[in-house]
Amino acid sequence: MAATQLMCPACAYANPESARFCAQCGATLAPSCPACGAELLAAARYCNACGAPVQAAEAGAARKLVTVLFADLAGSTALQEKLDAESARAVMARFYKTMRAAIEEHEGRLEKFIGDAVVAVFGAPAVREDDALRAVRAAAAMASALGELNDELERERGVRLDMRIGVNTGELVLAQGAGESAIDDPDILVGDVVNTAARLEQAAGAGEILIGQGTRRLVHRAVQLERVPALELKGKAEPVHAWRLISAERAGQGKEARAETPLVGRKPELARLRAALDDAIERRVCRLVTVIGSPGVGKTRLAQELARSIGDRAIVVEGHCEPTGEGITLLPVAEVLRTLAAIGEADPPELVREKLGALVEDDAERERLVERVAGVLGVASPSSAQETFWALRRGLELVAARKPIVLVLDDLHWGQPMFLDLVEHLIEWISDAPVLLLALARPELREVREALAFAGRRAADVLELSPLDEGESRELVSGLLGGSELPRALADRILKSSEGNPLFLGEMLRMLIDEGVLERQDESWVAGSDVAAVEVPPTIHALLAARIERLERDERSVVERAAVIGKEFYRGAVAELVAPPVKPRIDGHLEALRRKDMVEPEGTYWIDEPVYRFHHVLIRDAAYRSLLKEARAELHERFADWLSEKAGELVGEHEEVIAFHLEQAHSYRRELGPLDERGRKLGERAAERLHSAGRRALAREDLAAADNLLARALDCGAGSEREILWDLCDALLSAGDTAKASGFVERFSKGAADNECQRTRALVLEVQLANLSGSGQATKSAETAGAAAETLAQLGDRQGEAKAWHVAAGAHVRLGQVGAVEEALDRALAAARAADDRRRITAVLTGAPRAALWGPSPVVRASGRCLDVVRILRMTPGNRHVEAIALRCQ
């Protein structure tokens, strides 16, 4: 990576090298040298003290899901040998021009020509949900265009070109908002996704297009593919799965395919749509109903059900707005006109005019009307907006006068301003004609054209689609599977991940079936692999990543920092993490994100902080994935510091959360390269918090949580490894998990050779493990534990002594020596009290009543011992189960 920018340590904003201060937060850009700790000037590329390079980052860089296309000519060396140098150059120039046109036609970014190779990226600078499909169709278009070019070259020069193509999808680190090329430095286009695309191209035969697993998972339902044997590719440790492209088209795909999905939980909304249509027909007016909902919530499916339910009562036509305003402004209207007049894409201008004339033959100004409408279709000169609006409105009125029209405008939030003006014009001026405008839009429409997103003068009704509830989601799953039921664990996992979004739920089911995770056996479905390993389909990731990419820069900054905090987040925490220029406008940005159904207030407070949450956990995941790991590490650490300060005396209650964020920061820094001193200290802080939280879990006998927290603390590689190991072994042995504990006990023993206290503690753990597993001689175990207790007492380790006597009592239990058990427990209780080890005190008191009941003590003394236990426990809340044991034994 070229060292072009320095990353601000305060706000993770990348600034030009020449800047001394961060433009966003004002922090001094003078980080410490990772090698020697000397302060660095922002403009320096190397440390003046030791020569270590300055760490740098790209401006606005982000992790993006992109599709890379590699194309190369086969046999070009022989071709250039055959032709004169000037002729070869002319042929190659025509080849490059042809390939560029095919790539740019599908909105790809041509990155470079290398010799006779072509490299293109789809998803830079802007991510779209269909980038992978665009790339595959671009590859097919390149192959088709080459065929046409070859016919020309063969006639002119007697030569033909052969090309092979590889396409692969994955994550790359790319600059946000780059200029003409997203990648100006060839060294930046690196990563596994790029290497695999290049290797696929090399493995392809002449005229063949091979696509990788990542691309296949995104496009396989929209194109025709054929699997090829697993490929052994250079530089890849494992065989690579690949597919050959047969056709870039497949009938019945796209939005129409969703019609097979059963309509669940939308009967009230469907009834409101039908009522609006009835009103438009009865009054012979134009009515607008806007259906607003997040991607996948069922807007298109609802419109399809309306079309099906009204039968032949009305003509239903659709127009689609394209993302980022691609295509002509009035493209949705052009679609509608072609449908109403049965105009084909290849129809000549004369035939187009004839069909339009037949559509409006009843109008006195037929010729003028046809000419204005023909201008929308590009077969006549365009007219002014006023004339065009008049013609389109009049045309709809004439058609609707014969039969009511339902005009479905899909993805209206992407409509260009002029098109939205047209929609308002139709609502306002259509008269004596029954027309229902059904606008389907994401919540972003509220920002784009508020008048169309709220019921009032323009919109007769606005339906806001909410996610399905659990019962409706289960009904949808059953419908998608033909009435069959899923395994309970898998169903719960899918429902939790999809959160009532029909598209997400359907995509997850389809992916599980495609990947072989979900298999049909007789009349039921079974999970063929680990349910916990089920991933979110890449189609959903691509959809949400594209949605986040379209946010304004500051809004995207807010949502990304909220994602670092978690599905639920605090307003003040986000304000702390964003750059200072964004902070004063934080409330406005959160409100804008709420209106777009990205986040929503919980209506509760933590201390004095308003609590928000993401509208869907997958939105949070997509926002988080876009952040560079370096930025994630910085933001996790800063949030942990904010939470520690904000919690104050309540910090113990939030210790696990603080520990998690420190742990994440440490983990990312470790992934990015060798840890410097700051990284090691971060690991120590994370381990300290995790260890403390693990001890708290151990104290409340939450052994599973203690195991998890202490194991993670150990993984942070802190200096307090011995104490963490001691507590972890205690947790595992207390839970009876001897299989897992044995490895940690052995690890503790190996590191205890040079310290008598640790060496003795290791003996105690070994005896406890032997007691639980039934291995070793019980008599020797009892003697070893007793001797260890004496040694630890002499060394002043009262906590270790208490555990040793407790373990000795366990060995005496194996021998049936109840009197010895009583004595060992007495000594364990004394040591535990001296160490103020409340958990050990409770554990010892749990066994004391049973020892009194079955031991040699007289009844009066044994009963008194049980009463003593009860009195002690009543002074310590939370141990009622032990009190019950004592009373039962008494």
CORFEN-V868210 format. One record per helix or strand. SS is the DSSP state (2 for helix, 1 for strand). FROM is the first residue (numbers start at 1). TO is the last residue. If there is no record, write none. Layout:
# CORFEN-V868210
[[SS | FROM | TO] [SS | FROM | TO]]
This chain:
# CORFEN-V868210
[[1 | 5 | 7] [1 | 14 | 16] [1 | 21 | 21] [1 | 28 | 28] [1 | 32 | 32] [1 | 39 | 39] [1 | 46 | 46] [1 | 53 | 53] [1 | 61 | 74] [2 | 76 | 82] [2 | 85 | 105] [1 | 109 | 114] [1 | 117 | 122] [2 | 131 | 157] [1 | 162 | 175] [2 | 186 | 188] [2 | 192 | 203] [1 | 209 | 212] [2 | 213 | 219] [1 | 224 | 231] [1 | 240 | 247] [2 | 254 | 260] [2 | 267 | 283] [1 | 285 | 292] [2 | 299 | 309] [1 | 315 | 320] [2 | 323 | 325] [2 | 331 | 341] [2 | 349 | 359] [2 | 366 | 376] [2 | 385 | 402] [1 | 405 | 410] [2 | 412 | 414] [2 | 417 | 429] [1 | 431 | 431] [1 | 435 | 441] [2 | 445 | 448] [2 | 450 | 453] [1 | 455 | 455] [1 | 459 | 459] [1 | 461 | 464] [2 | 470 | 480] [2 | 488 | 498] [2 | 502 | 514] [1 | 518 | 521] [1 | 524 | 527] [2 | 531 | 533] [2 | 538 | 549] [2 | 553 | 565] [1 | 568 | 570] [2 | 571 | 577] [2 | 580 | 583] [2 | 586 | 595] [1 | 599 | 606] [1 | 609 | 614] [2 | 617 | 625] [2 | 629 | 672] [2 | 677 | 699] [2 | 703 | 715] [2 | 721 | 734] [2 | 738 | 750] [2 | 756 | 773] [2 | 778 | 794] [2 | 798 | 815] [2 | 818 | 835] [2 | 838 | 854] [2 | 859 | 874] [2 | 880 | 889]]
